[in-house]
């Protein structure tokens, strides 16, 4: 099953801003996340998801964890 799209609202953005303010923007992984074209992964791997079954795990999470495991 495809993962649900994240809905952006002012109430939800309140928590997102706090997280971004504590992250080190000079860290290599933070900078790398801005350089990766996540849409490519979502298009390519999204084809492999079924419409049935348990809810899917976000593709960005799976790709990010795989990158961390390999590097």
C-alpha positions in Angstrom: 0.0 0.0 0.0 1.3 3.4 -0.9 2.4 5.6 2.1 0.2 8.5 2.9 1.3 11.9 1.7 2.3 14.3 4.4 -0.2 17.1 4.8 1.3 20.5 5.5 -0.7 22.8 7.7 0.3 25.8 9.9 -0.4 23.7 13.0 1.9 20.8 11.8 4.5 23.3 10.6 4.8 24.6 14.1 6.6 21.4 15.2 8.6 21.1 12.0 10.2 24.5 12.5 11.3 23.6 16.0 13.1 20.5 14.6 14.9 22.4 11.9 16.1 24.9 14.4 17.9 22.3 16.4 19.6 20.5 13.5 23.1 21.4 12.5 22.7 22.8 9.0 26.5 22.4 8.3 26.4 18.7 9.0 27.2 16.6 5.9 24.0 14.5 6.0 21.8 17.6 6.4 23.4 19.2 3.3 23.2 15.9 1.4 19.4 15.6 2.1 19.0 18.9 0.3 20.9 17.7 -2.8 19.1 14.4 -3.3 16.2 14.5 -5.8 13.8 12.5 -3.6 11.1 12.6 -6.3 13.1 10.2 -8.5 13.1 7.6 -5.7 9.4 8.1 -5.1 8.5 7.7 -8.8 10.7 4.6 -9.3 10.0 2.8 -6.0 6.4 3.9 -5.8 5.7 1.5 -8.7 6.6 -1.4 -6.4 3.9 -0.6 -3.8 0.6 -2.5 -3.8 -2.7 -0.9 -3.3 -3.6 -3.7 -0.8 -2.0 -4.8 2.5 -0.5 -2.9 5.4 0.3 0.8 5.1 3.6 1.5 3.4 6.7 3.0 4.9 7.7 6.3 3.4 10.1 5.8 0.5 12.4 8.7 1.7 12.8 6.9 5.0 13.7 3.6 3.4 16.2 5.2 1.0 17.8 7.3 3.8 18.2 4.3 6.1 19.7 2.2 3.2 22.1 5.0 2.5 23.2 5.2 6.1 23.7 1.4 6.3 25.9 1.3 3.2 28.0 4.3 4.0 
